[in-house]
Amino acid sequence: MSTVKPASLDFLTIFSPALGVDEASQRNQIVFYHSAADSAERERSAASQQEDLHEKQNERLRQVGLAQGLIAFAR
């Protein structure tokens, strides 16, 4: 018997391409970002969170870039 896994939201990003015109300013385009993984990691110490900050920012930028690519492809 198979089990049904309910739908879940891994992350929610709201971005505005008008806030940055090129790839270098892509970080400025992110208006809001929330991740289920980030919520779980709030329990960790501040020192270990600082180590992962750069990695998390890169993941956010990849997700926004993917969304922009999908939008551009659909047009």
Secondary structure as GFF3:
##gff-version 3
##sequence-region A 1 75
A	DSSP	beta_strand	11	15	.	.	.	ID=ss1
A	DSSP	three_ten_helix	17	19	.	.	.	ID=ss2
A	DSSP	three_ten_helix	23	29	.	.	.	ID=ss3
A	DSSP	beta_strand	30	35	.	.	.	ID=ss4
A	DSSP	alpha_helix	36	41	.	.	.	ID=ss5
A	DSSP	alpha_helix	46	74	.	.	.	ID=ss6
###
